[in-house]
Amino acid sequence: MALRLTVILLLLIGGGGVGVGFGLAIVFDLPWGWLLVAGGAIALIPGFILFVRLKQRDAPQATPGSHRP
């Protein structure tokens, strides 16, 4: 449960930082908006890595005798 919460928080914080940063940098022409983009990207990278690990952990494992053609 803690891993799932960590993934959700990292993806929300990262996505929000990237979105707000692009808005500030492009629409309002504020140079420090790019810092938010970079910070959001730094949060998204481990978020995606943990998300993939969580999906692999929760995926059903195939047993050797249960193949279907």
HTML snippet that shows the backbone in 3Dmol.js (N, CA, C, O; Angstrom):
<script src="https://3Dmol.org/build/3Dmol-min.js"></script>
<div id="view" style="width:600px;height:400px;position:relative"></div>
<script>
const pdb = `
ATOM      1  N   MET A   1       0.824  -1.197   0.000  1.00  0.00           N
ATOM      2  CA  MET A   1       0.000   0.000   0.000  1.00  0.00           C
ATOM      3  C   MET A   1       0.867   1.261   0.000  1.00  0.00           C
ATOM      4  O   MET A   1       0.527   2.253  -0.644  1.00  0.00           O
ATOM      5  N   ALA A   2       1.975   1.217   0.716  1.00  0.00           N
ATOM      6  CA  ALA A   2       2.849   2.393   0.769  1.00  0.00           C
ATOM      7  C   ALA A   2       3.490   2.653  -0.588  1.00  0.00           C
ATOM      8  O   ALA A   2       3.658   3.806  -0.985  1.00  0.00           O
ATOM      9  N   LEU A   3       3.849   1.589  -1.301  1.00  0.00           N
ATOM     10  CA  LEU A   3       4.445   1.760  -2.627  1.00  0.00           C
ATOM     11  C   LEU A   3       3.435   2.372  -3.590  1.00  0.00           C
ATOM     12  O   LEU A   3       3.780   3.242  -4.389  1.00  0.00           O
ATOM     13  N   ARG A   4       2.206   1.923  -3.514  1.00  0.00           N
ATOM     14  CA  ARG A   4       1.159   2.464  -4.390  1.00  0.00           C
ATOM     15  C   ARG A   4       0.929   3.955  -4.104  1.00  0.00           C
ATOM     16  O   ARG A   4       0.759   4.745  -5.033  1.00  0.00           O
ATOM     17  N   LEU A   5       0.923   4.332  -2.841  1.00  0.00           N
ATOM     18  CA  LEU A   5       0.753   5.737  -2.480  1.00  0.00           C
ATOM     19  C   LEU A   5       1.944   6.569  -2.939  1.00  0.00           C
ATOM     20  O   LEU A   5       1.770   7.698  -3.398  1.00  0.00           O
ATOM     21  N   THR A   6       3.145   6.025  -2.821  1.00  0.00           N
ATOM     22  CA  THR A   6       4.337   6.725  -3.272  1.00  0.00           C
ATOM     23  C   THR A   6       4.285   6.962  -4.779  1.00  0.00           C
ATOM     24  O   THR A   6       4.620   8.048  -5.251  1.00  0.00           O
ATOM     25  N   VAL A   7       3.866   5.948  -5.531  1.00  0.00           N
ATOM     26  CA  VAL A   7       3.762   6.086  -6.981  1.00  0.00           C
ATOM     27  C   VAL A   7       2.749   7.165  -7.337  1.00  0.00           C
ATOM     28  O   VAL A   7       3.016   8.010  -8.191  1.00  0.00           O
ATOM     29  N   ILE A   8       1.602   7.142  -6.696  1.00  0.00           N
ATOM     30  CA  ILE A   8       0.560   8.134  -6.983  1.00  0.00           C
ATOM     31  C   ILE A   8       1.061   9.539  -6.686  1.00  0.00           C
ATOM     32  O   ILE A   8       0.864  10.450  -7.490  1.00  0.00           O
ATOM     33  N   LEU A   9       1.705   9.724  -5.538  1.00  0.00           N
ATOM     34  CA  LEU A   9       2.196  11.056  -5.176  1.00  0.00           C
ATOM     35  C   LEU A   9       3.287  11.537  -6.129  1.00  0.00           C
ATOM     36  O   LEU A   9       3.279  12.697  -6.543  1.00  0.00           O
ATOM     37  N   LEU A  10       4.226  10.657  -6.481  1.00  0.00           N
ATOM     38  CA  LEU A  10       5.287  11.068  -7.406  1.00  0.00           C
ATOM     39  C   LEU A  10       4.721  11.463  -8.766  1.00  0.00           C
ATOM     40  O   LEU A  10       5.150  12.457  -9.352  1.00  0.00           O
ATOM     41  N   LEU A  11       3.766  10.696  -9.265  1.00  0.00           N
ATOM     42  CA  LEU A  11       3.199  11.011 -10.571  1.00  0.00           C
ATOM     43  C   LEU A  11       2.357  12.283 -10.530  1.00  0.00           C
ATOM     44  O   LEU A  11       2.382  13.071 -11.475  1.00  0.00           O
ATOM     45  N   LEU A  12       1.616  12.489  -9.448  1.00  0.00           N
ATOM     46  CA  LEU A  12       0.822  13.718  -9.334  1.00  0.00           C
ATOM     47  C   LEU A  12       1.698  14.956  -9.183  1.00  0.00           C
ATOM     48  O   LEU A  12       1.468  15.971  -9.841  1.00  0.00           O
ATOM     49  N   ILE A  13       2.697  14.867  -8.319  1.00  0.00           N
ATOM     50  CA  ILE A  13       3.586  16.008  -8.113  1.00  0.00           C
ATOM     51  C   ILE A  13       4.392  16.288  -9.383  1.00  0.00           C
ATOM     52  O   ILE A  13       4.546  17.440  -9.789  1.00  0.00           O
ATOM     53  N   GLY A  14       4.903  15.223 -10.005  1.00  0.00           N
ATOM     54  CA  GLY A  14       5.681  15.402 -11.220  1.00  0.00           C
ATOM     55  C   GLY A  14       4.861  15.975 -12.362  1.00  0.00           C
ATOM     56  O   GLY A  14       5.289  16.910 -13.039  1.00  0.00           O
ATOM     57  N   GLY A  15       3.687  15.413 -12.570  1.00  0.00           N
ATOM     58  CA  GLY A  15       2.830  15.908 -13.644  1.00  0.00           C
ATOM     59  C   GLY A  15       2.369  17.333 -13.410  1.00  0.00           C
ATOM     60  O   GLY A  15       2.312  18.134 -14.344  1.00  0.00           O
ATOM     61  N   GLY A  16       2.043  17.648 -12.183  1.00  0.00           N
ATOM     62  CA  GLY A  16       1.636  19.020 -11.856  1.00  0.00           C
ATOM     63  C   GLY A  16       2.769  20.005 -12.042  1.00  0.00           C
ATOM     64  O   GLY A  16       2.569  21.107 -12.552  1.00  0.00           O
ATOM     65  N   GLY A  17       3.967  19.603 -11.626  1.00  0.00           N
ATOM     66  CA  GLY A  17       5.125  20.487 -11.788  1.00  0.00           C
ATOM     67  C   GLY A  17       5.440  20.759 -13.245  1.00  0.00           C
ATOM     68  O   GLY A  17       5.744  21.890 -13.623  1.00  0.00           O
ATOM     69  N   VAL A  18       5.366  19.722 -14.058  1.00  0.00           N
ATOM     70  CA  VAL A  18       5.635  19.902 -15.487  1.00  0.00           C
ATOM     71  C   VAL A  18       4.559  20.784 -16.121  1.00  0.00           C
ATOM     72  O   VAL A  18       4.871  21.691 -16.893  1.00  0.00           O
ATOM     73  N   GLY A  19       3.302  20.519 -15.798  1.00  0.00           N
ATOM     74  CA  GLY A  19       2.218  21.304 -16.388  1.00  0.00           C
ATOM     75  C   GLY A  19       2.242  22.760 -15.981  1.00  0.00           C
ATOM     76  O   GLY A  19       2.118  23.644 -16.828  1.00  0.00           O
ATOM     77  N   VAL A  20       2.398  23.020 -14.705  1.00  0.00           N
ATOM     78  CA  VAL A  20       2.436  24.403 -14.223  1.00  0.00           C
ATOM     79  C   VAL A  20       3.698  25.093 -14.731  1.00  0.00           C
ATOM     80  O   VAL A  20       3.662  26.265 -15.105  1.00  0.00           O
ATOM     81  N   GLY A  21       4.815  24.363 -14.743  1.00  0.00           N
ATOM     82  CA  GLY A  21       6.063  24.942 -15.222  1.00  0.00           C
ATOM     83  C   GLY A  21       5.980  25.364 -16.681  1.00  0.00           C
ATOM     84  O   GLY A  21       6.427  26.453 -17.042  1.00  0.00           O
ATOM     85  N   PHE A  22       5.404  24.499 -17.526  1.00  0.00           N
ATOM     86  CA  PHE A  22       5.249  24.873 -18.933  1.00  0.00           C
ATOM     87  C   PHE A  22       4.324  26.082 -19.067  1.00  0.00           C
ATOM     88  O   PHE A  22       4.573  26.971 -19.881  1.00  0.00           O
ATOM     89  N   GLY A  23       3.273  26.112 -18.280  1.00  0.00           N
ATOM     90  CA  GLY A  23       2.370  27.264 -18.335  1.00  0.00           C
ATOM     91  C   GLY A  23       3.070  28.555 -17.961  1.00  0.00           C
ATOM     92  O   GLY A  23       2.904  29.574 -18.631  1.00  0.00           O
ATOM     93  N   LEU A  24       3.848  28.514 -16.901  1.00  0.00           N
ATOM     94  CA  LEU A  24       4.550  29.724 -16.465  1.00  0.00           C
ATOM     95  C   LEU A  24       5.658  30.113 -17.438  1.00  0.00           C
ATOM     96  O   LEU A  24       5.862  31.296 -17.712  1.00  0.00           O
ATOM     97  N   ALA A  25       6.373  29.115 -17.961  1.00  0.00           N
ATOM     98  CA  ALA A  25       7.506  29.410 -18.835  1.00  0.00           C
ATOM     99  C   ALA A  25       7.059  29.888 -20.220  1.00  0.00           C
ATOM    100  O   ALA A  25       7.658  30.804 -20.784  1.00  0.00           O
ATOM    101  N   ILE A  26       6.016  29.274 -20.763  1.00  0.00           N
ATOM    102  CA  ILE A  26       5.623  29.602 -22.137  1.00  0.00           C
ATOM    103  C   ILE A  26       4.583  30.716 -22.167  1.00  0.00           C
ATOM    104  O   ILE A  26       4.747  31.693 -22.899  1.00  0.00           O
ATOM    105  N   VAL A  27       3.522  30.583 -21.387  1.00  0.00           N
ATOM    106  CA  VAL A  27       2.435  31.564 -21.457  1.00  0.00           C
ATOM    107  C   VAL A  27       2.846  32.891 -20.827  1.00  0.00           C
ATOM    108  O   VAL A  27       2.632  33.954 -21.410  1.00  0.00           O
ATOM    109  N   PHE A  28       3.440  32.826 -19.627  1.00  0.00           N
ATOM    110  CA  PHE A  28       3.787  34.064 -18.925  1.00  0.00           C
ATOM    111  C   PHE A  28       5.250  34.466 -19.108  1.00  0.00           C
ATOM    112  O   PHE A  28       5.680  35.490 -18.578  1.00  0.00           O
ATOM    113  N   ASP A  29       6.015  33.671 -19.851  1.00  0.00           N
ATOM    114  CA  ASP A  29       7.414  33.959 -20.165  1.00  0.00           C
ATOM    115  C   ASP A  29       8.252  34.177 -18.896  1.00  0.00           C
ATOM    116  O   ASP A  29       9.071  35.094 -18.824  1.00  0.00           O
ATOM    117  N   LEU A  30       8.027  33.319 -17.910  1.00  0.00           N
ATOM    118  CA  LEU A  30       8.819  33.377 -16.675  1.00  0.00           C
ATOM    119  C   LEU A  30       9.917  32.323 -16.751  1.00  0.00           C
ATOM    120  O   LEU A  30       9.622  31.141 -16.926  1.00  0.00           O
ATOM    121  N   PRO A  31      11.175  32.730 -16.623  1.00  0.00           N
ATOM    122  CA  PRO A  31      12.260  31.761 -16.781  1.00  0.00           C
ATOM    123  C   PRO A  31      12.300  30.704 -15.687  1.00  0.00           C
ATOM    124  O   PRO A  31      12.776  29.597 -15.939  1.00  0.00           O
ATOM    125  N   TRP A  32      11.822  30.998 -14.491  1.00  0.00           N
ATOM    126  CA  TRP A  32      11.873  29.995 -13.429  1.00  0.00           C
ATOM    127  C   TRP A  32      10.788  28.935 -13.592  1.00  0.00           C
ATOM    128  O   TRP A  32      10.745  27.971 -12.827  1.00  0.00           O
ATOM    129  N   GLY A  33       9.919  29.105 -14.574  1.00  0.00           N
ATOM    130  CA  GLY A  33       8.967  28.042 -14.884  1.00  0.00           C
ATOM    131  C   GLY A  33       9.681  26.793 -15.379  1.00  0.00           C
ATOM    132  O   GLY A  33       9.207  25.676 -15.173  1.00  0.00           O
ATOM    133  N   TRP A  34      10.843  26.989 -16.044  1.00  0.00           N
ATOM    134  CA  TRP A  34      11.611  25.838 -16.516  1.00  0.00           C
ATOM    135  C   TRP A  34      12.187  25.048 -15.360  1.00  0.00           C
ATOM    136  O   TRP A  34      12.424  23.847 -15.491  1.00  0.00           O
ATOM    137  N   LEU A  35      12.416  25.698 -14.231  1.00  0.00           N
ATOM    138  CA  LEU A  35      12.864  24.963 -13.041  1.00  0.00           C
ATOM    139  C   LEU A  35      11.772  24.026 -12.541  1.00  0.00           C
ATOM    140  O   LEU A  35      12.054  22.919 -12.083  1.00  0.00           O
ATOM    141  N   LEU A  36      10.530  24.477 -12.631  1.00  0.00           N
ATOM    142  CA  LEU A  36       9.417  23.599 -12.255  1.00  0.00           C
ATOM    143  C   LEU A  36       9.285  22.429 -13.220  1.00  0.00           C
ATOM    144  O   LEU A  36       8.972  21.312 -12.808  1.00  0.00           O
ATOM    145  N   VAL A  37       9.524  22.682 -14.503  1.00  0.00           N
ATOM    146  CA  VAL A  37       9.487  21.601 -15.482  1.00  0.00           C
ATOM    147  C   VAL A  37      10.563  20.570 -15.146  1.00  0.00           C
ATOM    148  O   VAL A  37      10.307  19.366 -15.157  1.00  0.00           O
ATOM    149  N   ALA A  38      11.757  21.053 -14.850  1.00  0.00           N
ATOM    150  CA  ALA A  38      12.853  20.132 -14.522  1.00  0.00           C
ATOM    151  C   ALA A  38      12.564  19.372 -13.231  1.00  0.00           C
ATOM    152  O   ALA A  38      12.804  18.166 -13.159  1.00  0.00           O
ATOM    153  N   GLY A  39      12.057  20.053 -12.222  1.00  0.00           N
ATOM    154  CA  GLY A  39      11.719  19.383 -10.963  1.00  0.00           C
ATOM    155  C   GLY A  39      10.609  18.368 -11.140  1.00  0.00           C
ATOM    156  O   GLY A  39      10.644  17.295 -10.538  1.00  0.00           O
ATOM    157  N   GLY A  40       9.623  18.698 -11.963  1.00  0.00           N
ATOM    158  CA  GLY A  40       8.549  17.750 -12.241  1.00  0.00           C
ATOM    159  C   GLY A  40       9.051  16.525 -12.980  1.00  0.00           C
ATOM    160  O   GLY A  40       8.614  15.405 -12.713  1.00  0.00           O
ATOM    161  N   ALA A  41       9.975  16.742 -13.915  1.00  0.00           N
ATOM    162  CA  ALA A  41      10.536  15.611 -14.651  1.00  0.00           C
ATOM    163  C   ALA A  41      11.355  14.718 -13.726  1.00  0.00           C
ATOM    164  O   ALA A  41      11.338  13.494 -13.858  1.00  0.00           O
ATOM    165  N   ILE A  42      12.068  15.334 -12.794  1.00  0.00           N
ATOM    166  CA  ILE A  42      12.845  14.549 -11.832  1.00  0.00           C
ATOM    167  C   ILE A  42      11.912  13.704 -10.960  1.00  0.00           C
ATOM    168  O   ILE A  42      12.270  12.587 -10.588  1.00  0.00           O
ATOM    169  N   ALA A  43      10.740  14.210 -10.632  1.00  0.00           N
ATOM    170  CA  ALA A  43       9.783  13.432  -9.843  1.00  0.00           C
ATOM    171  C   ALA A  43       9.078  12.365 -10.692  1.00  0.00           C
ATOM    172  O   ALA A  43       8.695  11.315 -10.177  1.00  0.00           O
ATOM    173  N   LEU A  44       8.909  12.634 -11.985  1.00  0.00           N
ATOM    174  CA  LEU A  44       8.214  11.668 -12.844  1.00  0.00           C
ATOM    175  C   LEU A  44       9.051  10.428 -13.127  1.00  0.00           C
ATOM    176  O   LEU A  44       8.510   9.328 -13.249  1.00  0.00           O
ATOM    177  N   ILE A  45      10.355  10.595 -13.231  1.00  0.00           N
ATOM    178  CA  ILE A  45      11.213   9.457 -13.592  1.00  0.00           C
ATOM    179  C   ILE A  45      11.107   8.327 -12.569  1.00  0.00           C
ATOM    180  O   ILE A  45      10.795   7.201 -12.958  1.00  0.00           O
ATOM    181  N   PRO A  46      11.353   8.575 -11.269  1.00  0.00           N
ATOM    182  CA  PRO A  46      11.171   7.452 -10.330  1.00  0.00           C
ATOM    183  C   PRO A  46       9.715   7.016 -10.204  1.00  0.00           C
ATOM    184  O   PRO A  46       9.441   5.856  -9.895  1.00  0.00           O
ATOM    185  N   GLY A  47       8.778   7.935 -10.439  1.00  0.00           N
ATOM    186  CA  GLY A  47       7.370   7.554 -10.405  1.00  0.00           C
ATOM    187  C   GLY A  47       7.034   6.524 -11.461  1.00  0.00           C
ATOM    188  O   GLY A  47       6.337   5.552 -11.174  1.00  0.00           O
ATOM    189  N   PHE A  48       7.522   6.719 -12.691  1.00  0.00           N
ATOM    190  CA  PHE A  48       7.271   5.753 -13.761  1.00  0.00           C
ATOM    191  C   PHE A  48       8.000   4.439 -13.504  1.00  0.00           C
ATOM    192  O   PHE A  48       7.456   3.366 -13.764  1.00  0.00           O
ATOM    193  N   ILE A  49       9.225   4.519 -12.995  1.00  0.00           N
ATOM    194  CA  ILE A  49       9.976   3.292 -12.699  1.00  0.00           C
ATOM    195  C   ILE A  49       9.240   2.468 -11.641  1.00  0.00           C
ATOM    196  O   ILE A  49       9.083   1.257 -11.796  1.00  0.00           O
ATOM    197  N   LEU A  50       8.794   3.114 -10.578  1.00  0.00           N
ATOM    198  CA  LEU A  50       8.065   2.399  -9.533  1.00  0.00           C
ATOM    199  C   LEU A  50       6.717   1.889 -10.045  1.00  0.00           C
ATOM    200  O   LEU A  50       6.261   0.825  -9.625  1.00  0.00           O
ATOM    201  N   PHE A  51       6.074   2.639 -10.949  1.00  0.00           N
ATOM    202  CA  PHE A  51       4.804   2.209 -11.514  1.00  0.00           C
ATOM    203  C   PHE A  51       4.981   0.905 -12.294  1.00  0.00           C
ATOM    204  O   PHE A  51       4.168  -0.011 -12.171  1.00  0.00           O
ATOM    205  N   VAL A  52       6.040   0.825 -13.093  1.00  0.00           N
ATOM    206  CA  VAL A  52       6.295  -0.393 -13.864  1.00  0.00           C
ATOM    207  C   VAL A  52       6.585  -1.561 -12.929  1.00  0.00           C
ATOM    208  O   VAL A  52       6.101  -2.670 -13.156  1.00  0.00           O
ATOM    209  N   ARG A  53       7.367  -1.323 -11.885  1.00  0.00           N
ATOM    210  CA  ARG A  53       7.653  -2.391 -10.923  1.00  0.00           C
ATOM    211  C   ARG A  53       6.387  -2.850 -10.214  1.00  0.00           C
ATOM    212  O   ARG A  53       6.205  -4.042  -9.967  1.00  0.00           O
ATOM    213  N   LEU A  54       5.523  -1.911  -9.890  1.00  0.00           N
ATOM    214  CA  LEU A  54       4.267  -2.260  -9.222  1.00  0.00           C
ATOM    215  C   LEU A  54       3.386  -3.093 -10.145  1.00  0.00           C
ATOM    216  O   LEU A  54       2.766  -4.060  -9.702  1.00  0.00           O
ATOM    217  N   LYS A  55       3.325  -2.726 -11.426  1.00  0.00           N
ATOM    218  CA  LYS A  55       2.522  -3.491 -12.380  1.00  0.00           C
ATOM    219  C   LYS A  55       3.093  -4.890 -12.573  1.00  0.00           C
ATOM    220  O   LYS A  55       2.334  -5.853 -12.684  1.00  0.00           O
ATOM    221  N   GLN A  56       4.417  -5.019 -12.615  1.00  0.00           N
ATOM    222  CA  GLN A  56       5.024  -6.338 -12.767  1.00  0.00           C
ATOM    223  C   GLN A  56       4.780  -7.194 -11.530  1.00  0.00           C
ATOM    224  O   GLN A  56       4.572  -8.402 -11.636  1.00  0.00           O
ATOM    225  N   ARG A  57       4.804  -6.568 -10.363  1.00  0.00           N
ATOM    226  CA  ARG A  57       4.588  -7.319  -9.127  1.00  0.00           C
ATOM    227  C   ARG A  57       3.146  -7.811  -9.027  1.00  0.00           C
ATOM    228  O   ARG A  57       2.896  -8.909  -8.531  1.00  0.00           O
ATOM    229  N   ASP A  58       2.200  -7.000  -9.497  1.00  0.00           N
ATOM    230  CA  ASP A  58       0.789  -7.363  -9.398  1.00  0.00           C
ATOM    231  C   ASP A  58       0.305  -8.227 -10.558  1.00  0.00           C
ATOM    232  O   ASP A  58      -0.823  -8.719 -10.523  1.00  0.00           O
ATOM    233  N   ALA A  59       1.130  -8.422 -11.581  1.00  0.00           N
ATOM    234  CA  ALA A  59       0.715  -9.217 -12.742  1.00  0.00           C
ATOM    235  C   ALA A  59       0.622 -10.690 -12.351  1.00  0.00           C
ATOM    236  O   ALA A  59       1.423 -11.172 -11.550  1.00  0.00           O
ATOM    237  N   PRO A  60      -0.348 -11.400 -12.909  1.00  0.00           N
ATOM    238  CA  PRO A  60      -0.445 -12.832 -12.601  1.00  0.00           C
ATOM    239  C   PRO A  60       0.764 -13.580 -13.163  1.00  0.00           C
ATOM    240  O   PRO A  60       1.208 -13.316 -14.281  1.00  0.00           O
ATOM    241  N   GLN A  61       1.273 -14.488 -12.394  1.00  0.00           N
ATOM    242  CA  GLN A  61       2.440 -15.276 -12.806  1.00  0.00           C
ATOM    243  C   GLN A  61       1.961 -16.549 -13.500  1.00  0.00           C
ATOM    244  O   GLN A  61       1.082 -17.251 -13.001  1.00  0.00           O
ATOM    245  N   ALA A  62       2.549 -16.831 -14.647  1.00  0.00           N
ATOM    246  CA  ALA A  62       2.187 -18.043 -15.385  1.00  0.00           C
ATOM    247  C   ALA A  62       2.926 -19.233 -14.787  1.00  0.00           C
ATOM    248  O   ALA A  62       4.107 -19.139 -14.453  1.00  0.00           O
ATOM    249  N   THR A  63       2.236 -20.329 -14.656  1.00  0.00           N
ATOM    250  CA  THR A  63       2.893 -21.551 -14.181  1.00  0.00           C
ATOM    251  C   THR A  63       3.324 -22.374 -15.384  1.00  0.00           C
ATOM    252  O   THR A  63       2.717 -22.255 -16.448  1.00  0.00           O
ATOM    253  N   PRO A  64       4.351 -23.205 -15.252  1.00  0.00           N
ATOM    254  CA  PRO A  64       4.873 -23.935 -16.417  1.00  0.00           C
ATOM    255  C   PRO A  64       3.851 -24.823 -17.124  1.00  0.00           C
ATOM    256  O   PRO A  64       3.970 -25.039 -18.330  1.00  0.00           O
ATOM    257  N   GLY A  65       2.866 -25.335 -16.422  1.00  0.00           N
ATOM    258  CA  GLY A  65       1.923 -26.258 -17.061  1.00  0.00           C
ATOM    259  C   GLY A  65       0.662 -25.605 -17.578  1.00  0.00           C
ATOM    260  O   GLY A  65      -0.248 -26.314 -18.009  1.00  0.00           O
ATOM    261  N   SER A  66       0.564 -24.294 -17.557  1.00  0.00           N
ATOM    262  CA  SER A  66      -0.703 -23.648 -17.928  1.00  0.00           C
ATOM    263  C   SER A  66      -0.610 -22.891 -19.251  1.00  0.00           C
ATOM    264  O   SER A  66      -1.241 -21.842 -19.384  1.00  0.00           O
ATOM    265  N   HIS A  67       0.144 -23.373 -20.228  1.00  0.00           N
ATOM    266  CA  HIS A  67       0.198 -22.666 -21.502  1.00  0.00           C
ATOM    267  C   HIS A  67      -1.044 -22.983 -22.321  1.00  0.00           C
ATOM    268  O   HIS A  67      -1.641 -24.057 -22.245  1.00  0.00           O
ATOM    269  N   ARG A  68      -1.380 -22.004 -23.082  1.00  0.00           N
ATOM    270  CA  ARG A  68      -2.453 -22.209 -24.056  1.00  0.00           C
ATOM    271  C   ARG A  68      -1.894 -21.894 -25.426  1.00  0.00           C
ATOM    272  O   ARG A  68      -1.171 -20.909 -25.574  1.00  0.00           O
ATOM    273  N   PRO A  69      -2.196 -22.685 -26.422  1.00  0.00           N
ATOM    274  CA  PRO A  69      -1.652 -22.400 -27.770  1.00  0.00           C
ATOM    275  C   PRO A  69      -2.310 -21.185 -28.396  1.00  0.00           C
ATOM    276  O   PRO A  69      -1.972 -20.811 -29.519  1.00  0.00           O
TER     277      PRO A  69
END
`;
const viewer = $3Dmol.createViewer("view");
viewer.addModel(pdb, "pdb");
viewer.setStyle({}, {cartoon: {color: "spectrum"}});
viewer.zoomTo();
viewer.render();
</script>
